[in-house]
Amino acid sequence: MIKSRMGLILGAAALLLALSPEARTTVRRWAVRGTETVLDLTEMAKDAGAVAQSKLQSLTARDGEKN
């Protein structure tokens, strides 16, 4: 007996992936795209952090020269 709709959906998805090579190929393609997106966003965040840190260091250096 299936206790919830979510269980039914997950079971159907597992069955589809087990029996359909096309579904596996599609899911793999989506997983690769998702991973690429996450890696790109991570790289962008690192770059933004480096730029912010550089600007902060230049501002503190200027402030130190004024005093």
GROMACS elastic network, one bead per residue, 0.5 to 0.9 nm:
[ bonds ]
;  ai    aj funct       b0    kb
    2     5     6  0.77204   500
    2     7     6  0.66376   500
    2     8     6  0.64562   500
    3     6     6  0.85572   500
    3     7     6  0.68676   500
    3     8     6  0.80919   500
    4     7     6  0.52530   500
    4     8     6  0.64960   500
    4     9     6  0.87835   500
    5     9     6  0.61360   500
    5    10     6  0.85709   500
    6     9     6  0.50298   500
    6    10     6  0.60734   500
    6    11     6  0.84117   500
    7    10     6  0.51460   500
    7    11     6  0.59645   500
    7    12     6  0.84875   500
    8    11     6  0.51115   500
    8    12     6  0.60997   500
    8    13     6  0.85589   500
    9    12     6  0.51597   500
    9    13     6  0.61381   500
    9    14     6  0.86086   500
   10    13     6  0.50489   500
   10    14     6  0.61113   500
   10    15     6  0.85599   500
   11    14     6  0.51037   500
   11    15     6  0.61540   500
   11    16     6  0.85546   500
   12    15     6  0.50696   500
   12    16     6  0.60638   500
   12    17     6  0.85904   500
   13    16     6  0.50267   500
   13    17     6  0.61405   500
   13    18     6  0.85068   500
   14    17     6  0.51436   500
   14    18     6  0.60568   500
   14    19     6  0.86384   500
   15    18     6  0.50213   500
   15    19     6  0.61630   500
   15    20     6  0.83929   500
   16    19     6  0.53222   500
   16    20     6  0.57199   500
   16    21     6  0.89607   500
   16    23     6  0.69805   500
   16    24     6  0.85245   500
   17    20     6  0.54865   500
   17    21     6  0.72525   500
   17    22     6  0.85032   500
   17    23     6  0.57593   500
   17    24     6  0.55510   500
   17    27     6  0.85026   500
   18    21     6  0.78790   500
   18    23     6  0.87461   500
   18    24     6  0.79522   500
   19    23     6  0.84161   500
   19    24     6  0.88269   500
   20    23     6  0.52723   500
   20    24     6  0.64946   500
   20    25     6  0.88098   500
   21    24     6  0.50671   500
   21    25     6  0.61888   500
   21    26     6  0.86396   500
   22    25     6  0.50646   500
   22    26     6  0.61763   500
   22    27     6  0.86024   500
   23    26     6  0.50812   500
   23    27     6  0.60848   500
   23    28     6  0.84558   500
   24    27     6  0.51418   500
   24    28     6  0.60054   500
   24    29     6  0.85345   500
   25    28     6  0.50966   500
   25    29     6  0.61499   500
   25    30     6  0.86773   500
   26    29     6  0.50800   500
   26    30     6  0.62440   500
   26    31     6  0.85900   500
   27    30     6  0.50755   500
   27    31     6  0.60797   500
   27    32     6  0.86332   500
   28    31     6  0.50048   500
   28    32     6  0.62060   500
   28    33     6  0.86555   500
   29    32     6  0.51869   500
   29    33     6  0.62838   500
   29    34     6  0.86023   500
   30    33     6  0.50922   500
   30    34     6  0.60261   500
   30    35     6  0.85191   500
   31    34     6  0.50220   500
   31    35     6  0.60697   500
   31    36     6  0.85505   500
   32    35     6  0.51052   500
   32    36     6  0.61412   500
   32    37     6  0.85964   500
   33    36     6  0.50737   500
   33    37     6  0.61712   500
   33    38     6  0.86826   500
   34    37     6  0.50802   500
   34    38     6  0.62373   500
   34    39     6  0.86462   500
   35    38     6  0.51145   500
   35    39     6  0.61549   500
   35    40     6  0.85387   500
   36    39     6  0.51418   500
   36    40     6  0.60724   500
   36    41     6  0.85790   500
   37    40     6  0.50730   500
   37    41     6  0.61252   500
   37    42     6  0.85271   500
   38    41     6  0.51394   500
   38    42     6  0.61046   500
   38    43     6  0.86243   500
   39    42     6  0.50234   500
   39    43     6  0.61723   500
   39    44     6  0.86051   500
   40    43     6  0.51129   500
   40    44     6  0.61723   500
   40    45     6  0.86325   500
   41    44     6  0.50106   500
   41    45     6  0.61443   500
   41    46     6  0.86169   500
   42    45     6  0.50992   500
   42    46     6  0.62352   500
   42    47     6  0.86628   500
   43    46     6  0.50775   500
   43    47     6  0.61873   500
   43    48     6  0.85925   500
   44    47     6  0.50824   500
   44    48     6  0.61010   500
   44    49     6  0.85287   500
   45    48     6  0.50643   500
   45    49     6  0.60759   500
   45    50     6  0.85816   500
   46    49     6  0.50685   500
   46    50     6  0.61791   500
   46    51     6  0.86713   500
   47    50     6  0.50803   500
   47    51     6  0.62118   500
   47    52     6  0.85874   500
   48    51     6  0.51366   500
   48    52     6  0.61131   500
   48    53     6  0.85325   500
   49    52     6  0.50794   500
   49    53     6  0.60371   500
   49    54     6  0.85083   500
   50    53     6  0.50889   500
   50    54     6  0.60997   500
   50    55     6  0.86346   500
   51    54     6  0.50738   500
   51    55     6  0.62038   500
   51    56     6  0.85826   500
   52    55     6  0.51510   500
   52    56     6  0.61187   500
   52    57     6  0.85972   500
   53    56     6  0.50517   500
   53    57     6  0.61260   500
   53    58     6  0.86359   500
   54    57     6  0.51378   500
   54    58     6  0.62452   500
   54    59     6  0.86449   500
   55    58     6  0.51345   500
   55    59     6  0.61648   500
   55    60     6  0.86438   500
   56    59     6  0.50860   500
   56    60     6  0.61650   500
   56    61     6  0.85213   500
   57    60     6  0.51522   500
   57    61     6  0.60448   500
   57    62     6  0.86119   500
   58    61     6  0.50194   500
   58    62     6  0.62003   500
   58    63     6  0.85932   500
   59    62     6  0.51701   500
   59    63     6  0.61828   500
   59    64     6  0.86140   500
   60    64     6  0.60810   500
   60    65     6  0.86509   500
   61    64     6  0.50603   500
   61    65     6  0.63124   500
   61    66     6  0.88470   500
   62    65     6  0.51307   500
   62    66     6  0.64276   500
   62    67     6  0.89868   500
   63    66     6  0.52470   500
   63    67     6  0.66251   500
   64    67     6  0.54159   500
